[in-house]
Amino acid sequence: MFQQSLTCAALSFLKESALNSSVYRIILIVAAWLRSVFEKSIVRNWVVGNIGVSGMYSSSLFYAAMQKLVNWFLKLSRSVYVRVSPYFKKSLVNAGAEVFRSRGWLRFEYLLAVVFALIMIVPHSLWNNIYAVAGAFVLAMVYYVRCLDGKKLGTNVKAVPVSLVAFIVAIIASIVISPTKADSVKVSLFFFSSVGFALLIGGGIDGEKELKTLVTVIISAMFLMCLYAIYQNFMGVEVDILLTDVAANEGMPGRVYSTFENPNCFAQAIVLVLPFMYAMFICSERKNIKLAFGGVFVICFAALAMTYSRSCYISFAIATVVFAALYNWKLLIPLGILVIVAIPFLPETILNRILTIGSMEDTSNAYRIYLWDGTLKMLRSVGWGGIGIGPGAFAHVYPEFASPLADKAPHCHMLYMELLVEIGIVGTLGFLAYMGSVIKKGLRTYSSASKTLRCMIIAAISSLAGISFAACAEYIWFYPRVMFVFWAIVGLLIAAVRCARKKA
């Protein structure tokens, strides 16, 4: 009936007219040109090609010298280890360790899991960031002993990208130029520990089973944190006027923060972990396990909502869209429908909070603009070499350039700008280039990986893509525990890619 109707005839006429029109032919020519440009573009070749400087730096004198130095040190250490190990094996410490080892408890991924569970669940009042530094050191020593014990781990210096070297060197240089060196040394330990976690996870996880174990523990720790956050919400959290513009967010309750220092930090950690719940739900074979991860997701999503962190709401949405697009782009259609249907059911306080995004009537938004303006003035004055790492250096230099409406601040509320300020343009570009190279490897590997590793790679890329938005409105590394979780996600991506390539 429809095919014989006037409407159908009209649509057919319009279709034929459009296909035979000059405009359509022009569109085809432009589309073909754009496709040819994209095929030759740096973006496409960066993802699927081999653009890079690895050939240059891997054969440089610096890398050759570092490779010889590391090999010499490992050879010396191994010779000492061979002589000392017989005495150690007779000790009570080794006897105790052997009990755990024989039962399969003394595994590297278990040690990693314990360290990260503690980093996440220990209450802020009992936490000291030096605990994470100590944890990184212990894990590094365990990894080092594994290397001495015959496993070829961490001996290929050429595998370390020049971008990461630039990032690390810039951190060291920023300590030298810092006006508050003691604070800079302390903060640099957190940076080095965080990067160390990424490298230890990336090099120490040897298979799918170990990767799933570590991810499961991290998700479990986040689940406990979110349960506590919901308990906080139930008991009532006092509204902090330093974190919420009460006039612009009328009726909004206190924001939950769980075991972290403030709600924004807690929300950032949730966003980093949530995509792995998608991954574990998909790759779990048993229905009861799927149901469990689904329940964990609901609890964590509810806790995220209770943080009232606007930037993390958007970050979560971005992470979800990226995950769906990489896993199966057809999921974007029902996802969009679900979002539209869900809007009328949002609590009024959350909807009002979302509507204040970008509003200059909200003092926290206006404060950021004034703060960024003062920071840019500081950058233009001091140059692009950085002022020194840490909040101490920022607080020391910033007041000279600050707006009267944002005259005091420990950081500039943006990760990328903060890195420019603290470690300079070389270190910032090194960080961005390193992140780009890690994500690139994930994009080039996930489609050919096993189901589990594919989901893990997609989850890590989604996590980093999502949090990159929050990093535009927050200095997400100001609270070091979030920085530790961030770099753990980087490590999970490195490990998943390495395991996938090993299987190929």
Salt bridges, closest charged atoms under 4 A:
GLU39 OE1 - ARG44 NE 3.15
GLU98 OE1 - ARG101 NH1 2.42
GLU109 OE2 - ARG107 NE 2.57
ASP183 OD1 - LYS186 NZ 3.83
ASP206 OD2 - ARG146 NH2 3.18
ASP206 OD1 - ARG498 NH2 3.50
GLU208 OE2 - LYS503 NZ 2.67
GLU210 OE2 - ARG107 NH2 3.28
ASP362 OD2 - ARG310 NH1 2.90
ASP373 OD2 - LYS377 NZ 3.41
GLU474 OE2 - ARG368 NH2 2.35
GLU474 OE1 - HIS413 ND1 3.25
